[in-house]
Amino acid sequence: MSFDLALVGGAVVGLAAGALLLPVTQRELAAAIGRSAETPPPPELTVRRWHRIALVVLSGLLPAAVLARAGWSVVALPPLLLLLGLVPLAYCDLTRLLLPRTMVHATTAVVGLSVLLAASMTGHWHRAAGAALCGLGLFLVLFAINLANPAWMAFGDVRLAPAVGLGLAWVSPIALVQGFFLANVLAALVGLALMIGQRAGRRTALPFGVFLAAASALIIMAWS
């Protein structure tokens, strides 16, 4: 497939997926806020117009960029679906410090099914097994951090670990290690910058899901 066709096709698929996920994001974010607060969220809770535009555009750009580099292949499906799921999740975490559990579980299920589909079509069952083990490993690492001190790692990030682990480890276990390392570096740099600017302190919670999403996108782009 030509570069132009892969680029346009990826953009169209991504834009369509981003537009379809907008109402789901708004509904699940409101539900998550309602569960985490003593009072229900205000009825005017909506995703701002320019935020909606940014989410749809980003959902189109990421698949377009990856497919333009890697080409259309069932092997590219797990990381692509991971990226499409991470875009709205990162938005929720950035704006409300929440990762709606329904969206997290749906992303994990979709990425997991895509790994099974790709493995069945290519015969790479060892690769799928390795990705599953890596996803479990990342979950256990984040769970241990959360167990040691929930202030260091929210449980929403722990729930997100299997999806990130599956998607990145399907590319390569090394990609997962790189992604986790990069997410921590990004979190440290942003936290340091906020403290220098006196906009945060040592106890300020940071949306680690955003850094996981950003690191995953960068690593997938690099490996594609």
C-alpha positions as CSV (number, residue, x, y, z in Angstrom):
1,M,0.0,0.0,0.0
2,S,1.3,3.5,-0.9
3,F,2.4,6.0,1.7
4,D,-0.5,8.4,0.7
5,L,-3.2,5.8,0.9
6,A,-2.0,4.6,4.3
7,L,-1.8,8.1,5.6
8,V,-5.3,9.1,4.4
9,G,-6.8,5.8,5.4
10,G,-5.3,6.0,8.9
11,A,-6.5,9.5,9.3
12,V,-10.1,8.7,8.2
13,V,-10.3,5.7,10.5
14,G,-8.8,7.6,13.4
15,L,-11.1,10.6,12.9
16,A,-14.2,8.4,12.8
17,A,-13.1,6.5,15.9
18,G,-12.4,9.8,17.7
19,A,-15.8,11.2,16.8
20,L,-17.6,8.1,17.9
21,L,-15.8,8.0,21.2
22,L,-16.6,11.6,22.2
23,P,-20.1,11.0,23.6
24,V,-18.8,7.9,25.4
25,T,-16.0,9.9,26.9
26,Q,-18.4,12.6,28.1
27,R,-20.8,10.1,29.6
28,E,-18.2,7.9,31.3
29,L,-16.4,10.9,32.7
30,A,-19.6,12.2,34.2
31,A,-20.3,8.8,35.7
32,A,-16.8,8.5,37.1
33,I,-17.0,12.0,38.7
34,G,-20.4,11.0,40.2
35,R,-18.9,7.8,41.7
36,S,-15.9,9.7,43.2
37,A,-17.8,12.6,44.7
38,E,-20.4,12.9,47.4
39,T,-22.7,14.9,45.1
40,P,-23.5,14.2,41.5
41,P,-21.7,16.1,38.8
42,P,-23.3,19.3,37.5
43,P,-25.7,18.8,34.6
44,E,-23.6,21.3,32.5
45,L,-20.6,19.0,32.6
46,T,-19.5,18.7,28.9
47,V,-16.4,18.4,26.9
48,R,-15.6,21.8,25.6
49,R,-15.8,22.4,21.9
50,W,-12.1,23.0,21.2
51,H,-11.4,20.0,23.4
52,R,-13.6,17.9,21.2
53,I,-11.9,19.1,18.1
54,A,-8.5,18.4,19.6
55,L,-9.5,14.9,20.6
56,V,-10.8,14.0,17.2
57,V,-7.8,15.5,15.4
58,L,-5.4,13.7,17.7
59,S,-7.3,10.4,17.2
60,G,-6.8,10.9,13.4
61,L,-3.2,12.0,13.4
62,L,-1.8,9.1,15.5
63,P,-3.1,6.2,13.3
64,A,-2.3,8.2,10.2
65,A,1.3,8.7,11.3
66,V,1.8,5.1,12.5
67,L,0.2,3.5,9.4
68,A,2.1,5.8,7.0
69,R,5.3,4.4,8.6
70,A,4.4,0.8,9.2
71,G,1.7,0.2,6.5
72,W,-1.6,-1.6,6.9
73,S,-1.2,-4.9,8.7
74,V,-3.1,-6.9,11.3
75,V,0.2,-6.8,13.3
76,A,-0.3,-3.1,13.7
77,L,-3.8,-3.5,15.1
78,P,-3.1,-3.9,18.9
79,P,-0.9,-0.7,19.3
80,L,-3.2,1.3,17.1
81,L,-6.3,0.4,19.1
82,L,-4.3,1.1,22.3
83,L,-3.5,4.6,21.0
84,L,-7.2,5.2,20.1
85,G,-8.2,4.2,23.6
86,L,-5.5,6.2,25.3
87,V,-6.5,9.5,23.7
88,P,-9.8,10.0,25.6
89,L,-8.4,8.3,28.7
90,A,-5.5,10.8,28.8
91,Y,-8.0,13.6,28.4
92,C,-10.1,12.4,31.4
93,D,-7.0,12.0,33.5
94,L,-5.6,15.4,32.5
95,T,-8.8,17.4,33.1
96,R,-10.3,15.5,36.1
97,L,-7.5,13.2,37.4
98,L,-9.8,10.3,36.7
99,L,-9.6,7.2,34.5
100,P,-13.2,5.9,34.0
101,R,-13.1,2.2,34.8
102,T,-15.5,1.3,32.0
103,M,-13.3,2.9,29.4
104,V,-10.2,1.4,30.8
105,H,-11.7,-2.1,30.9
106,A,-13.1,-1.6,27.3
107,T,-9.7,-0.5,26.1
108,T,-8.0,-3.6,27.7
109,A,-10.6,-5.9,26.2
110,V,-10.3,-4.4,22.7
111,V,-6.5,-4.5,22.8
112,G,-6.6,-8.1,24.1
113,L,-8.9,-9.3,21.4
114,S,-6.8,-7.6,18.8
115,V,-3.8,-9.4,20.1
116,L,-5.6,-12.8,19.8
117,L,-6.8,-11.9,16.3
118,A,-3.3,-10.9,15.1
119,A,-1.8,-14.0,16.7
120,S,-4.4,-16.3,15.0
121,M,-3.8,-14.7,11.6
122,T,0.0,-14.7,11.8
123,G,0.6,-17.7,14.0
124,H,2.6,-15.6,16.5
125,W,1.1,-17.2,19.6
126,H,4.5,-16.9,21.4
127,R,4.4,-13.2,20.8
128,A,0.8,-13.0,22.2
129,A,1.8,-15.0,25.3
130,G,4.8,-12.8,25.9
131,A,2.6,-9.7,25.6
132,A,0.1,-11.1,28.1
133,L,2.9,-11.9,30.6
134,C,4.3,-8.4,30.2
135,G,0.9,-6.8,30.7
136,L,0.5,-8.9,33.9
137,G,4.0,-7.8,34.9
138,L,3.3,-4.1,34.5
139,F,0.0,-4.5,36.4
140,L,1.9,-6.2,39.3
141,V,4.5,-3.5,39.4
142,L,2.0,-0.6,39.5
143,F,-0.1,-2.6,42.0
144,A,2.9,-2.9,44.3
145,I,3.5,0.8,44.1
146,N,-0.1,1.6,44.8
147,L,-0.1,-0.9,47.7
148,A,3.0,0.7,49.1
149,N,1.6,4.3,48.9
150,P,-1.6,5.2,47.0
151,A,-0.4,8.7,46.8
152,W,2.4,7.6,44.4
153,M,0.2,5.6,42.1
154,A,-3.6,5.9,41.8
155,F,-5.5,2.6,41.2
156,G,-6.9,3.9,37.9
157,D,-3.3,3.8,36.6
158,V,-3.0,0.2,37.9
159,R,-6.2,-0.8,36.0
160,L,-4.7,0.8,32.8
161,A,-1.5,-1.2,33.1
162,P,-2.7,-4.4,31.3
163,A,-3.8,-2.5,28.2
164,V,-0.6,-0.6,28.0
165,G,1.5,-3.7,28.7
166,L,-0.4,-5.7,26.0
167,G,-0.2,-3.1,23.4
168,L,3.4,-2.1,23.8
169,A,4.7,-5.7,24.5
170,W,3.0,-6.9,21.4
171,V,5.4,-4.5,19.6
172,S,8.3,-5.7,21.7
173,P,8.9,-6.3,25.4
174,I,11.7,-3.8,25.0
175,A,9.2,-1.2,23.8
176,L,7.2,-1.7,27.0
177,V,10.3,-1.2,29.2
178,Q,11.2,1.9,27.2
179,G,7.6,3.2,27.5
180,F,7.4,2.7,31.2
181,F,10.8,4.4,31.7
182,L,9.8,7.3,29.4
183,A,6.5,7.8,31.3
184,N,8.4,8.1,34.6
185,V,10.9,10.5,33.0
186,L,8.1,12.7,31.6
187,A,6.3,12.7,35.0
188,A,9.5,13.7,36.8
189,L,10.3,16.5,34.4
190,V,6.8,17.9,34.5
191,G,6.6,17.6,38.3
192,L,10.0,19.4,38.6
193,A,8.9,22.1,36.2
194,L,5.7,22.7,38.2
195,M,7.5,22.8,41.5
196,I,10.1,25.3,40.1
197,G,7.1,27.4,38.8
198,Q,5.5,27.1,42.3
199,R,2.4,25.5,40.7
200,A,2.8,22.2,42.6
201,G,4.4,20.7,45.6
202,R,5.8,17.4,46.5
203,R,2.4,16.0,47.5
204,T,0.6,17.3,44.3
205,A,-1.0,14.4,42.4
206,L,0.0,14.1,38.8
207,P,-2.0,12.4,36.1
208,F,0.3,9.4,35.5
209,G,-2.1,8.1,32.9
210,V,-1.3,11.1,30.7
211,F,2.4,10.3,30.8
212,L,1.7,6.6,30.1
213,A,-0.3,7.6,27.1
214,A,2.3,10.1,25.8
215,A,5.1,7.7,26.3
216,S,3.2,4.9,24.6
217,A,2.5,7.1,21.6
218,L,6.1,8.1,21.3
219,I,7.4,4.6,21.6
220,I,4.9,3.2,19.1
221,M,5.9,5.9,16.7
222,A,9.6,5.1,17.1
223,W,9.1,1.4,16.7
224,S,6.8,1.7,13.7
